[in-house]
Amino acid sequence: MIRRKRAEDAVLKRIKNFPVVAILGARQVGKTTLAKSLKYDHFFDLENPRDELRLKEPHLALENLEGLIVIDEIQRKPNLFPLLRFLVDQKKKQKFLILGSASRDLIKQSSETLAGRIAYFQLGTFALDEVGNKSLQKLWLYGGFPQSFLSKTIEESRLWRNNFITSFLERDIPQLGIHIPANTLRRFWMMISHYHGQVLNYSELGRSFGISDMTVRHYLDILVGTFMVRILQPWHENLSKRQIKSPKIYIKDSGLFHTLQTIDSKSSLFAHPKLGASWEGFALENVIQILDIDEEQIFFWGTHSGAELDLMWQAHGKRYGIEFKYADAPAKTKSMMSAIENLNLNHIWVVNPGEANYPIDKKITAIGLNDLNNLTLSFTSPCDMNGLKASTKGSRPPG
């Protein structure tokens, strides 16, 4: 079993400070395994008929328990949220760790009923710092779902991913109360995989699929809310240049993206026209996890004249950017310089699949994805890249 130390620490920190903590993430991403790696006192799995029966009278079942109480698949019993609020407000020796396969938007009761009492942690698929740098290409090709990544062969991984997609559409979606034919949502999912890494045009998607803009938004909301798709919002600056105001779309897991694109081997990936887009999406998800960047504070930036920045975020009053390049020796571009000038960035890192880290310009550094966990933001040396440097020693930056 691969231990997810970074995720464990993040959850324990939230448990210390909040009476209710929710671990959210896609189905079979490892939420239950993560919860069981912590020291808990009681465990309820709402997919287990015995546990579901125990919670038929939830007040009686929970009110006298003490310690950390884990409730798995909470989205199956949303009427528990008002009870959790009542119990934690009694100041009893209880803490709740709830696990769910739907986002806060789809579990509306939690944000409304437990406001001020609940902290959220979103568990992603395996990241490179969890599986080791030697597994970079396998993680990229197989994807980060534990059962897919741990498969012994690409054929086993591909079979698991195909079955996962089928199960997700035919079982998991209906359990959320969403009634869309599985084949319809599958075809829509496959279609949007062709737009992976591109600016989203709802009207174009609607025309391609023969549905209205509103239906496109509804289908996308479902895939976003179940952690299958990422919608990356654009950053707007008060500039004279015309800026892109539509979001970008990504299939979150590279393995599922490859399945939807029928990429079934390393050779077919490297020969595929979506190679660069595949790398961008894969590296993006790893950056967000490894650097621990707040998901609600990440953006991309672009202008209609062609300048763009793949990822931008702010921390401690400073602005940072990342470009994703599938190249061993990326170089400075006019687009990078335009982003630095227009957005007043402190630094840009160019994340690539190579291993060499080197300065490209005063505010631009090339860094391999396999060294990302050693990225250090240093504010003690003003003469060194304006206080920022890429180092082979150090800790994750504050983000």
DOZAKOL-718901 format. One record per residue (C-alpha): residue number from 1; x, y, z; residue in one letter. Coordinates in Angstrom, 2 decimals. Layout:
   resi         X         Y         Z   resn
    NUM         X         Y         Z      A
...
This chain:
   resi         X         Y         Z   resn
      1      0.00      0.00      0.00      M
      2      1.25      3.49     -0.85      I
      3      1.07      5.73      2.21      R
      4     -0.32      9.22      1.49      R
      5      1.51     11.16      4.20      K
      6      0.73     14.61      2.79      R
      7     -3.00     13.84      2.74      A
      8     -2.91     12.30      6.23      E
      9     -1.27     15.41      7.67      D
     10     -3.78     17.69      5.97      A
     11     -6.77     15.74      7.31      V
     12     -5.35     15.49     10.84      L
     13     -4.78     19.25     10.90      K
     14     -8.43     19.82     10.02      R
     15     -9.66     17.27     12.57      I
     16     -7.73     19.12     15.25      K
     17     -9.48     22.41     14.47      N
     18    -13.00     21.44     13.34      F
     19    -15.69     19.14     14.78      P
     20    -16.59     17.84     11.31      V
     21    -14.15     17.14      8.46      V
     22    -15.20     16.01      5.00      A
     23    -12.87     14.11      2.67      I
     24    -14.27     14.56     -0.80      L
     25    -13.04     12.98     -4.00      G
     26    -13.88     10.72     -6.90      A
     27    -15.07      7.18     -6.42      R
     28    -12.26      4.69     -5.70      Q
     29     -9.68      7.43     -5.27      V
     30     -8.65      6.12     -1.84      G
     31    -10.83      8.04      0.63      K
     32    -11.72      4.96      2.68      T
     33     -8.11      3.76      2.74      T
     34     -6.99      7.20      3.89      L
     35     -9.61      7.32      6.66      A
     36     -8.67      3.84      7.89      K
     37     -5.02      4.88      8.09      S
     38     -6.01      7.39     10.79      L
     39     -6.81      6.57     14.40      K
     40    -10.60      6.38     14.55      Y
     41    -13.03      5.01     17.13      D
     42    -16.12      4.09     15.10      H
     43    -16.62      3.42     11.37      F
     44    -19.87      3.37      9.40      F
     45    -19.94      2.48      5.68      D
     46    -23.30      3.41      4.17      L
     47    -22.71      0.96      1.32      E
     48    -22.58     -1.84      3.90      N
     49    -26.15     -3.07      4.59      P
     50    -25.26     -3.80      8.21      R
     51    -23.98     -0.27      8.84      D
     52    -26.92      1.22      6.97      E
     53    -29.24     -0.72      9.27      L
     54    -27.33      0.51     12.34      R
     55    -27.99      4.06     11.19      L
     56    -31.68      3.55     10.54      K
     57    -32.23      5.42     13.80      E
     58    -29.14      7.65     13.52      P
     59    -29.72      9.72     16.65      H
     60    -29.83      6.64     18.85      L
     61    -26.82      5.11     17.07      A
     62    -24.57      8.18     17.30      L
     63    -25.51     10.23     20.35      E
     64    -23.62      8.14     22.94      N
     65    -20.52      7.45     20.88      L
     66    -17.24      9.21     21.70      E
     67    -14.05      9.92     19.77      G
     68    -13.60     10.10     16.01      L
     69    -16.60      8.73     14.10      I
     70    -16.13      7.99     10.40      V
     71    -19.16      7.90      8.08      I
     72    -18.32      6.69      4.55      D
     73    -20.40      7.51      1.43      E
     74    -22.27     10.29      3.22      I
     75    -24.01     11.37      0.01      Q
     76    -26.24      8.29      0.37      R
     77    -27.81      9.72      3.54      K
     78    -27.88     13.53      3.29      P
     79    -30.50     13.75      6.06      N
     80    -27.65     13.06      8.52      L
     81    -26.29     16.60      8.22      F
     82    -28.82     18.32     10.54      P
     83    -28.19     15.59     13.13      L
     84    -24.41     16.10     12.91      L
     85    -24.91     19.80     13.53      R
     86    -27.05     19.05     16.59      F
     87    -24.54     16.56     17.99      L
     88    -21.44     18.74     17.57      V
     89    -23.30     21.71     19.07      D
     90    -23.84     19.66     22.25      Q
     91    -20.08     19.97     22.89      K
     92    -19.79     16.22     23.39      K
     93    -16.52     14.34     22.98      K
     94    -17.29     13.63     19.37      Q
     95    -15.59     14.41     16.07      K
     96    -16.92     13.33     12.69      F
     97    -14.96     12.41      9.58      L
     98    -17.33     12.10      6.65      I
     99    -16.39     10.76      3.21      L
    100    -18.20     11.59      0.01      G
    101    -17.92     11.04     -3.73      S
    102    -19.64     14.28     -4.65      A
    103    -18.55     17.89     -4.32      S
    104    -19.84     20.48     -1.88      R
    105    -22.21     21.74     -4.57      D
    106    -23.85     18.32     -4.87      L
    107    -23.89     17.83     -1.08      I
    108    -25.58     21.15     -0.47      K
    109    -26.83     20.15      2.96      Q
    110    -23.30     20.09      4.39      S
    111    -22.39     23.65      3.46      S
    112    -25.78     24.97      4.52      E
    113    -26.32     22.97      7.71      T
    114    -22.75     22.70      8.99      L
    115    -21.52     26.17      8.10      A
    116    -18.70     27.17     10.44      G
    117    -18.40     23.63     11.80      R
    118    -16.97     21.74      8.83      I
    119    -13.64     21.74      6.99      A
    120    -13.16     20.15      3.58      Y
    121    -10.26     18.22      2.12      F
    122    -10.30     17.15     -1.52      Q
    123     -8.37     13.94     -2.13      L
    124     -6.99     13.62     -5.62      G
    125     -5.58     10.62     -7.41      T
    126     -1.97      9.59     -6.77      F
    127      0.55     12.39     -7.33      A
    128      4.17     11.94     -8.36      L
    129      5.60     12.68     -4.91      D
    130      3.51      9.80     -3.52      E
    131      4.53      7.12     -6.04      V
    132      8.13      8.19     -6.69      G
    133      9.88      9.90     -9.58      N
    134     10.78      6.61    -11.27      K
    135      7.07      6.03    -11.88      S
    136      6.47      9.31    -13.76      L
    137      5.67      7.77    -17.14      Q
    138      3.58      4.98    -15.62      K
    139      1.58      7.47    -13.55      L
    140      1.03      9.63    -16.63      W
    141     -0.04      6.74    -18.84      L
    142     -2.07      4.69    -16.30      Y
    143     -3.48      7.64    -14.36      G
    144     -3.55      8.07    -10.60      G
    145     -6.53      5.99     -9.50      F
    146     -4.92      3.49     -7.09      P
    147     -6.25      0.32     -8.73      Q
    148     -5.34      1.58    -12.19      S
    149     -1.84      2.70    -11.23      F
    150     -1.08     -0.45     -9.24      L
    151     -2.08     -2.73    -12.12      S
    152      0.79     -4.95    -13.24      K
    153      0.24     -4.34    -16.95      T
    154     -1.22     -1.64    -19.16      I
    155     -3.88     -4.12    -20.27      E
    156     -5.04     -4.66    -16.68      E
    157     -5.05     -0.90    -16.07      S
    158     -7.00     -0.21    -19.26      R
    159     -9.58     -2.90    -18.35      L
    160    -10.01     -1.39    -14.87      W
    161    -10.49      2.12    -16.30      R
    162    -13.08      0.91    -18.83      N
    163    -15.00     -0.86    -16.07      N
    164    -14.70      2.18    -13.82      F
    165    -16.26      4.44    -16.46      I
    166    -19.12      2.00    -17.00      T
    167    -19.77      1.59    -13.27      S
    168    -19.56      5.33    -12.71      F
    169    -22.14      6.08    -15.39      L
    170    -24.52      3.19    -14.75      E
    171    -24.41      3.04    -10.94      R
    172    -22.81      6.06     -9.28      D
    173    -24.55      8.79    -11.26      I
    174    -28.08      7.39    -10.66      P
    175    -27.29      7.04     -6.92      Q
    176    -26.81     10.81     -6.82      L
    177    -30.38     11.23     -8.08      G
    178    -29.23     12.21    -11.58      I
    179    -31.27     10.63    -14.34      H
    180    -29.35     10.90    -17.61      I
    181    -28.95      7.83    -19.86      P
    182    -25.49      6.33    -19.35      A
    183    -24.79      6.18    -23.08      N
    184    -25.66      9.87    -23.48      T
    185    -23.32     10.98    -20.72      L
    186    -20.59      8.62    -21.99      R
    187    -20.75     10.14    -25.49      R
    188    -20.69     13.64    -24.00      F
    189    -17.68     12.76    -21.83      W
    190    -15.85     11.35    -24.84      M
    191    -16.64     14.46    -26.85      M
    192    -15.31     16.89    -24.26      I
    193    -12.09     14.86    -24.02      S
    194    -11.32     16.28    -27.49      H
    195    -11.41     19.76    -25.90      Y
    196     -9.01     18.77    -23.10      H
    197     -6.74     21.74    -22.33      G
    198     -8.71     24.14    -24.53      Q
    199    -10.82     27.21    -23.85      V
    200    -14.40     26.14    -23.32      L
    201    -17.07     27.24    -25.78      N
    202    -20.51     26.15    -24.54      Y
    203    -22.26     27.01    -27.80      S
    204    -19.78     25.01    -29.88      E
    205    -20.13     22.02    -27.57      L
    206    -23.91     22.29    -27.75      G
    207    -23.90     22.39    -31.56      R
    208    -21.50     19.44    -31.75      S
    209    -23.65     17.33    -29.45      F
    210    -27.03     18.62    -30.59      G
    211    -28.09     20.04    -27.23      I
    212    -28.65     23.49    -25.75      S
    213    -26.03     25.57    -23.95      D
    214    -27.91     25.04    -20.69      M
    215    -27.83     21.27    -21.13      T
    216    -24.08     21.44    -21.80      V
    217    -23.64     23.34    -18.55      R
    218    -25.80     20.80    -16.70      H
    219    -23.78     17.83    -17.99      Y
    220    -20.51     19.59    -17.19      L
    221    -21.73     20.43    -13.68      D
    222    -22.28     16.72    -13.09      I
    223    -18.80     15.74    -14.27      L
    224    -17.19     18.58    -12.32      V
    225    -19.21     17.78     -9.20      G
    226    -18.09     14.14     -9.29      T
    227    -14.41     15.13     -9.76      F
    228    -14.09     13.81    -13.29      M
    229    -13.55     17.19    -14.98      V
    230    -11.79     20.41    -14.01      R
    231    -13.04     23.80    -15.16      I
    232    -10.16     26.27    -14.79      L
    233    -11.37     29.86    -14.57      Q
    234     -9.66     32.77    -16.37      P
    235     -7.88     35.61    -14.55      W
    236     -8.95     39.14    -15.50      H
    237     -6.64     42.12    -15.14      E
    238     -7.41     45.77    -15.80      N
    239     -5.53     45.90    -19.10      L
    240     -6.02     47.53    -22.45      S
    241     -5.63     44.11    -24.10      K
    242     -8.65     41.95    -24.83      R
    243     -8.47     39.03    -22.42      Q
    244     -9.99     35.58    -22.62      I
    245    -13.02     35.35    -20.36      K
    246    -14.06     31.75    -20.93      S
    247    -12.71     28.89    -18.78      P
    248    -10.51     25.99    -19.85      K
    249    -11.53     22.36    -19.50      I
    250     -9.52     19.31    -18.46      Y
    251    -10.23     15.64    -17.82      I
    252     -8.77     15.44    -14.31      K
    253     -7.21     11.98    -14.45      D
    254     -4.72     11.36    -17.25      S
    255     -5.57      7.65    -17.35      G
    256     -9.27      8.33    -17.91      L
    257     -8.36     10.91    -20.55      F
    258     -6.27      8.28    -22.35      H
    259     -9.13      5.79    -22.15      T
    260    -11.59      8.29    -23.62      L
    261     -9.07      9.04    -26.39      Q
    262     -8.35      5.29    -26.96      T
    263     -4.67      5.77    -26.08      I
    264     -3.66      2.31    -24.90      D
    265      0.15      2.28    -24.91      S
    266      3.19      4.47    -24.44      K
    267      3.87      4.47    -28.18      S
    268      0.31      5.53    -29.02      S
    269      0.55      8.34    -26.45      L
    270      3.80      9.72    -27.88      F
    271      2.36      9.58    -31.42      A
    272     -0.98     11.14    -30.46      H
    273     -1.84     14.74    -31.51      P
    274     -3.04     15.37    -27.93      K
    275      0.37     14.53    -26.43      L
    276      1.04     18.12    -25.32      G
    277     -2.47     18.55    -23.92      A
    278     -2.17     15.24    -22.07      S
    279      1.08     16.39    -20.44      W
    280     -0.44     19.77    -19.53      E
    281     -3.42     18.22    -17.76      G
    282     -1.29     15.59    -16.00      F
    283      1.28     18.13    -14.81      A
    284     -1.43     20.60    -13.77      L
    285     -3.06     18.13    -11.39      E
    286      0.31     17.21     -9.89      N
    287      1.30     20.85     -9.38      V
    288     -1.94     21.64     -7.55      I
    289     -1.48     18.68     -5.18      Q
    290      2.27     18.81     -4.60      I
    291      2.46     22.58     -4.08      L
    292     -0.76     22.46     -2.02      D
    293     -2.33     25.37     -3.89      I
    294     -5.86     26.35     -2.87      D
    295     -8.12     25.06     -5.64      E
    296    -10.34     28.12     -5.41      E
    297     -7.38     30.44     -6.01      Q
    298     -6.01     29.02     -9.28      I
    299     -6.53     30.56    -12.70      F
    300     -5.15     30.68    -16.21      F
    301     -4.62     33.87    -18.19      W
    302     -4.78     34.61    -21.87      G
    303     -5.32     37.39    -24.39      T
    304     -6.90     37.32    -27.82      H
    305     -3.54     38.35    -29.28      S
    306     -2.01     35.03    -28.18      G
    307     -0.28     35.73    -24.85      A
    308     -1.15     33.12    -22.23      E
    309     -0.17     31.58    -18.91      L
    310     -1.26     28.04    -18.06      D
    311     -1.54     28.51    -14.29      L
    312     -1.50     31.53    -11.99      M
    313     -2.02     31.90     -8.23      W
    314     -1.36     34.35     -5.43      Q
    315      0.29     33.75     -2.05      A
    316      1.41     36.18      0.63      H
    317      0.78     39.18     -1.57      G
    318      2.86     37.82     -4.47      K
    319      1.88     36.34     -7.80      R
    320      3.31     33.21     -9.36      Y
    321      2.83     31.48    -12.67      G
    322      3.51     28.11    -14.25      I
    323      3.80     27.08    -17.88      E
    324      3.60     23.41    -18.87      F
    325      5.88     22.44    -21.75      K
    326      6.45     18.96    -23.12      Y
    327     10.09     19.68    -23.95      A
    328     13.38     18.66    -22.36      D
    329     14.89     22.13    -22.66      A
    330     12.14     24.79    -22.74      P
    331     13.14     28.33    -23.64      A
    332     11.82     31.81    -22.93      K
    333      8.87     32.96    -25.04      T
    334      7.24     36.32    -25.75      K
    335      4.12     34.97    -24.06      S
    336      5.98     34.40    -20.78      M
    337      7.48     37.88    -20.83      M
    338      4.07     39.37    -21.59      S
    339      2.54     37.51    -18.62      A
    340      5.29     38.75    -16.27      I
    341      4.87     42.33    -17.43      E
    342      1.08     42.49    -17.56      N
    343      0.34     40.45    -14.43      L
    344      3.27     41.72    -12.34      N
    345      4.39     38.16    -11.62      L
    346      7.19     37.49     -9.17      N
    347      8.24     34.31    -10.97      H
    348      7.28     31.76    -13.61      I
    349      8.30     28.12    -13.54      W
    350      8.27     26.10    -16.74      V
    351      7.34     22.57    -15.69      V
    352      8.65     19.94    -18.10      N
    353      9.29     16.17    -18.16      P
    354     13.08     16.64    -18.07      G
    355     15.35     16.47    -15.05      E
    356     17.47     19.60    -15.47      A
    357     16.56     22.71    -13.46      N
    358     18.03     25.95    -14.76      Y
    359     17.28     29.67    -14.97      P
    360     15.84     30.81    -18.29      I
    361     15.58     34.46    -17.35      D
    362     15.67     36.60    -14.21      K
    363     12.07     35.66    -13.38      K
    364     11.75     32.38    -15.30      I
    365     13.06     28.96    -14.23      T
    366     12.77     25.58    -15.93      A
    367     12.02     22.77    -13.49      I
    368     11.26     19.09    -14.01      G
    369      7.98     17.75    -12.68      L
    370      9.96     15.13    -10.79      N
    371     11.66     17.89     -8.74      D
    372      8.54     19.89     -8.00      L
    373      8.31     18.80     -4.37      N
    374     11.71     20.47     -3.82      N
    375     10.58     23.84     -5.12      L
    376     11.41     26.51     -2.57      T
    377     10.15     30.06     -2.39      L
    378     12.85     31.90     -0.46      S
    379     12.21     35.43      0.77      F
    380     15.56     35.80      2.52      T
    381     17.83     36.51     -0.45      S
    382     16.71     39.59     -2.39      P
    383     19.50     39.22     -4.92      C
    384     18.45     35.71     -5.94      D
    385     15.67     35.85     -8.55      M
    386     13.93     38.59     -6.57      N
    387     13.77     36.28     -3.58      G
    388     12.61     33.14     -5.38      L
    389     14.67     30.18     -6.41      K
    390     14.33     26.60     -7.56      A
    391     16.34     24.39     -5.26      S
    392     17.08     20.72     -4.87      T
    393     16.62     21.16     -1.13      K
    394     13.69     22.66      0.71      G
    395     10.03     22.34      1.45      S
    396      6.82     23.06     -0.37      R
    397      6.08     26.75     -0.81      P
    398      3.27     28.38      1.09      P
    399      0.29     28.36     -1.21      G
